[in-house]
Amino acid sequence: RDSGWLQLFAETNQEALDLHIQAFRLAEELSLPVMVCMDGFILTHAYERVDVPTQEQVDAYLPPYVPRQVLDPDEPVSIGAMVGPEAFMEVRYLAHAKQLQALERMPAFAAEFKAIFGRHSGGLCHTYHADNADTMIVAMGSVLGTIKDVVDEMRDAGHKVGVLGITLFRPFPIDRVRAALRHAKRVVVLEKSLAVGLGGILATNVRMALSALPVDVYTVVAGLGGRPITMRSLHALFRKAEKDELDAVTFLDLNRAVVDKQLAREKLTRLMGLWGAQTRF
């Protein structure tokens, strides 16, 4: 997250393919490394029809690559040398400033991609059924497909629920996220990661974007270790969110009996060693 790499998250295999093409454009334009992130197993091990572009289409989108750093004996340079405290802050600031340029470049690159390839892919983020939504669900990656199916069913039943999908996670599109969520009564951040001792990682970024706004933000951690995230569980979760009955941090489909039993056991007996080695299921 804080390595200095730009990070793009794909919802589908088609988007993963499309984002790789755009990632080359972004990396070469800013001279920064770019990650295209996709869900392990759910996307990486799935078979899905995709539109593979022609070499001519890709060449029309990607300009010829002219490297900034070359080996030239007449103009020797040092690349990747150690930086001391007298210049380290300036070097890190430049990395930060260059990352922020992606907030302007990525939407333009996505628009150009659509003009050449005929489909929208990429950008900073995208909304789904966000008009007049009281409850907004925020997520990244493949889980967005399941969330959208649930939101379709809830919309048909009269619920004012919408979705915000984050594509560009680093740099984080604070202004765009704030604009998309500012009119919601509540925001539910569904994420497949956990900062142990704190809670949600994506939710922390969303809360920063919504600082000073009267919007409740709930963190829901789901799918850890590849556990399925089902439509049935999401229906119940979103309906509970509409009533503002969620805790600040919720673990979706957590086997409470297992963890309560272990926590109670540890209160009765002083245990030493690795926690996992002492767990009883």
N, C-alpha and C positions, 0 to 999 in steps of 0.2 A: 504493500500500500504506500509506503513512504520511501521507496527505493529511488524515485525520480523517473521511473518509467511511466509513460502514458498508458492508460488501461481502458480497453473497450470490451464490453460484455455482450455476448451474442445470445439472442433468444431462441433461434432456430439454427439448423445446419446451413440453411441458405444464407442467413445473416452472418454466420461465421465465415463462410466463403467470401461474401461481399465485404466484410470488415477487413479481411486480410488484404484485399486489393486497396482499400482506403488507408489501411495502416502503412503500407509502403509509401503512399502519397504523403501522409502526415509525417512519417519518420524522415523522409528525404527533405521535406520542406523545412522542418524545424531542426533537423540533425539531432534527433532524440530517439531513444528506443521506445517501441510501442508493443504492448502485450495485447493479443486478442484472446480473451478469456471465454472458455466455454465449459459447461458442466461435464465433469468426468462421468463416464458411463451413460448418463442420460442422453447426452448428445454425441459424445465421442464413440460410443459403441452402438449407435442407432443407425439403421438404414433409412434414408429419406431421399426422395427425389429432389434434386437441385438443378438449377439452371447454370451450367458451366459456360462462362463467357468465352468468346473467341479471342485468339491472340490479338487480332486487329482491334477489338473493343478495348482490351486492356491497354494496348499501346496508345490508343486515342486518349485514354484517361491518365496514364502515367507518363509524364514527360521524361525525356532522356536523363539518366542519372549522371550528374557531374559531382564527384566527391569533393568535399571541402578540404579534407586532409589527404595529401599525396606524398609519396617519398620522392623528394627532389633534392639531390646533393647540393644544388646551387642555393637552396633556401632551406637549410636544416631547421627543424622545429622539434620540440619535446612535447610528446602527447601523453597525458595521464601521469604527469609528474606529481610528487607529493606537494601539498599546499600547506603552509604553516598558518598559525593564527593571525598573522598580519594580513592575509588575503582570503582565508577560508570562508568568512561570512559573505564576502563579495561573490565568490565562486558559487556558493549555495544559492544566493539571491538570484544570480543569473540563471541557474537551473529552474528556479521557481518562476521567474519572469518569462522564460521561454515556454514553460509548460502552459502558462496562462494564455499564450498566443493560440493554443489549440482551441480555446473557447470561441474564437472568431473563425479560425480556419475550418474546423470540422463541419459546421453547418453548410459552409460554402462548398466543401468537398462532397458532402452528401447530396446537395442539390445538383452538382455537376454529374455525380454518379447516376442519379435518377434520369437525367437528360440523355445520357449515353446508353445505360443498361435498361431503362424503362421500368424500374421499380425503386421504391423508397427504401433505403437502408442506411443505418448510421445516424449521424447527427448527435446531439447532446442527450436528448431524452424525448419521449413521446407520451402523449396522453391517450386514454381510451375511455369513452363515456364520461368524460370529466365535466361536461356541461351540467350545471346545477347540482353537482354531487356534494352531498353533505359529508360523506365518508370517502376518503381517498386512500387507496392501497398503493404502497410504493414497494418496488422490488426490482431485481436485476436477474438476467439470465433466463433459463428455460422455464422456470416456475411461472413466468408471466403468461405462458399459454394456458396453463390450468387456471390461473387467476381470472383471465379474461373470460373463459368458459363459465366460471361461477358468476362473474359479474353480469354476463348476458342473461343468465337465468334469474338473477336477483332483479335486474332491471325489468324483465318481463313481469315480475311479480310486484313491481312498483317501488322497489328500493332505490334510493338515490346514492348509488355507489359508483365510483370511478377508479381508474388506474393511472399511475404514473410509472413508466418504465425508464430506468436509467441506463443509457448506453455508454456514455463517457463518465467513468468513475473517477479517473484522475487525468487532468485536473477536474475537481468537482464543480459542476455547473450551478453554483449557488443561486445566482440571479434567476436562472430559468426554473429551478426547482421552487424557489420562493413564489414566482409568478404563477406556477401551476397549482400550488397548494394554498395560496393565501386566502381563498374564499371558502375552504373546507371547514367544517366544524371539528373534525377529528381526522387524524392521519394514522394509518396502521402501516408500519414498516415491517414487511415480511422478509427475513433474510436467513441465508443458509450458512451463517458464520456467527461466531461468538467470541467476544473479548471477555475471557474468564475474569470474574471479579467486577465487571462493569455491565455487560449486556451486549447490546447491538452495536456493530461497527457502522453499518450504513445509517442506522437510526441516529447516531451521534452527528453525522454529517447533515442529516435532514434537520435535526434540531438546531444546528447552527444556522442553516438557511432560514429557519422560521423564528429565529430569536426576536423577541419583542412583539410577536404576533400572538393573538389569543387563540392558539390552535393546540389542542391536546395531541401529543404524539405518543403512540404505543409501539413498543418493540415486541415482535413475535419471532422467536428463533425456531426454525423448522428444518426438517430434512437433514439433520446432522448425520454424517456417516452414510449418506445415501438412503435414509429412511424415506419411504414414499410420502408425498404430500397429496392427499386425496381431496377430491371435490367435496365430499361429505364433510370432512374436517374443516375445510375453508368456509363452507356454508355456515356451519355452527359458529365459527370464529367471527365472521363478518357480522352476523346477526347480533352476536354478543357485543361487538364493538359499537354497533349502532346504539346500543343502550348504555354505552360508556361503562361497561361492566368488566373490562379487561384490566389486569394489573399493568404496572409500568413495563414489566418484562414478563412475557408469557412464553413457555416452552410447549409448542404444539405437539399434542399426542404424547406427552411425557408420561411414562409409567410411574405414576406417583407412589404406588404401593411399594415398588422396588426401592426407590430413593428414600422414602420415609422409613422403611425397615432398616436400611443401612445406617441412616442418620441416628435412628433410635438406638441401634446396636452400639454405635460409637459412643453414645452418651453413657451407656452402662459399663463399657469395658474400655480400658486404656489400651489402644492399639498402636503399634509402631510399624514402620515400614511403608511400602507403597500402598496408596489408597486402593488402587485397582486390584491388588493382590488379595485384599481383605474383603472384597465385595462378594456378597452371597446373592444369587438370583434364584 
